[in-house]
Amino acid sequence: MLIGLGAALLLYAGSYLLLRAGLPAQLVRHLGPEGAGYDSTPLVLGVVAAIAAAAFGIGVWTCNDLTSLGHWYAGPKAIVVCSLAAGYAVLALGLGMMLAASIPGAEDQGANVIGFSLLALLAGFSAADAVLSGILPAARPEALG
């Protein structure tokens, strides 16, 4: 079972509070041809939380709107599932960044942080998508023609 949206955000914030002592002051946010781009760790992780909260908000609003209008078909359900799963995936990305950046011993962990966070993003989206597809109400069949 998937944890609730608010609980997921609180768990993310709690993870930051537990891991912040081992996190660097600057966290990689971008890798490009010119090298790694760094920014303040609280800023990067705060932006991640804000993006996740926005995705959750869009998913909840869309779900409430579509169900109240009676438009709960496969397409609209997929939009809701993907929006909510995106929120969980972005939180997984942030958690992956925190965990990868807190590993001691490496001098410059830019590529590791990005790599682990993208892996966490994909795993988080896949897991949330699979669970949400099963726990949300079944979509009504659409009449064609």
C-alpha positions in Angstrom: 0.0 0.0 0.0 1.2 3.5 -0.8 1.6 6.0 2.0 -0.6 9.1 1.8 0.5 12.3 0.0 1.0 14.4 3.2 2.8 11.5 4.9 5.1 11.2 2.0 6.0 14.9 2.2 6.5 14.6 6.0 8.7 11.5 5.5 10.8 13.4 3.0 11.2 16.3 5.4 12.1 13.9 8.2 14.7 12.2 6.0 16.3 15.6 5.3 16.4 16.3 9.1 18.0 13.0 9.8 20.6 13.2 7.0 21.4 16.9 6.9 24.5 16.5 9.1 26.1 14.3 6.5 25.0 16.3 3.5 27.4 18.7 1.7 26.6 22.4 1.7 26.3 22.4 -2.1 24.4 19.7 -3.9 24.7 18.9 -7.6 21.6 19.9 -9.5 22.8 19.6 -13.1 25.4 17.8 -15.2 26.2 19.1 -18.6 29.1 19.6 -21.1 30.5 22.4 -18.9 30.6 20.1 -15.8 28.4 19.9 -12.7 26.2 22.7 -11.5 25.8 23.1 -7.8 23.4 24.9 -5.6 22.5 25.2 -1.9 21.4 21.8 -0.6 18.3 23.1 1.3 17.3 25.0 -1.9 17.7 22.0 -4.2 15.8 19.7 -1.8 13.2 22.3 -1.1 12.5 22.8 -4.8 12.1 19.0 -5.1 9.5 19.1 -2.3 7.7 22.0 -4.0 7.5 20.2 -7.3 6.2 17.0 -5.7 3.6 19.0 -3.8 2.5 20.7 -7.0 2.2 17.3 -8.8 0.2 15.9 -5.8 -2.1 19.0 -6.0 -2.7 18.6 -9.7 -3.4 14.9 -9.2 -5.8 15.4 -6.4 -7.6 18.3 -8.0 -7.9 16.4 -11.3 -9.2 13.3 -9.6 -11.9 15.2 -7.6 -12.9 17.1 -10.7 -13.2 14.1 -13.0 -15.0 11.9 -10.5 -17.5 14.7 -9.7 -18.2 15.2 -13.4 -18.6 11.4 -13.9 -15.7 11.3 -16.4 -13.8 8.4 -14.7 -12.7 6.6 -17.9 -9.3 5.0 -18.7 -7.8 8.2 -20.1 -8.7 10.5 -17.2 -7.7 7.8 -14.7 -4.3 7.6 -16.4 -3.8 11.3 -16.1 -4.5 11.2 -12.4 -2.3 8.1 -11.8 0.6 9.7 -13.7 0.2 13.0 -11.8 0.2 11.4 -8.4 3.0 9.0 -9.4 5.1 11.9 -10.6 4.8 13.4 -7.1 6.1 10.2 -5.5 8.8 9.9 -8.1 10.1 13.4 -7.5 10.2 12.7 -3.8 12.2 9.5 -4.6 14.5 11.6 -6.7 15.2 13.9 -3.7 15.6 11.0 -1.4 18.1 9.4 -3.8 20.0 12.7 -3.9 20.2 12.8 -0.2 21.3 9.2 0.2 23.9 9.4 -2.6 25.3 12.7 -1.3 25.6 11.5 2.3 27.8 8.5 1.3 31.2 9.4 2.9 34.5 9.0 1.1 34.1 10.4 -2.4 35.6 13.8 -3.3 33.2 14.8 -6.0 30.0 12.9 -6.1 28.2 14.9 -8.8 27.8 12.0 -11.3 26.9 9.6 -8.5 24.2 11.9 -7.0 22.6 12.5 -10.4 22.8 8.8 -11.4 21.3 7.5 -8.1 18.6 10.2 -8.1 17.5 9.4 -11.7 17.4 5.7 -10.8 15.3 6.5 -7.8 13.0 8.7 -10.0 12.4 5.8 -12.4 11.9 3.2 -9.6 9.6 5.6 -7.7 7.5 6.4 -10.7 7.2 2.7 -11.7 6.3 1.6 -8.2 3.8 4.4 -7.5 2.2 3.9 -11.0 1.7 0.2 -10.4 0.2 0.7 -6.9 -2.0 3.7 -7.8 -3.4 1.8 -10.8 -4.6 -0.9 -8.5 -5.9 1.2 -5.6 -7.8 3.9 -7.5 -11.3 3.0 -8.5 -11.6 1.1 -11.8 -12.2 3.2 -14.9 -15.6 2.9 -16.5 -15.7 1.4 -20.0 -16.0 4.0 -22.7 -18.7 3.6 -25.4 -17.1 4.0 -28.8 -19.1 5.4 -31.6 
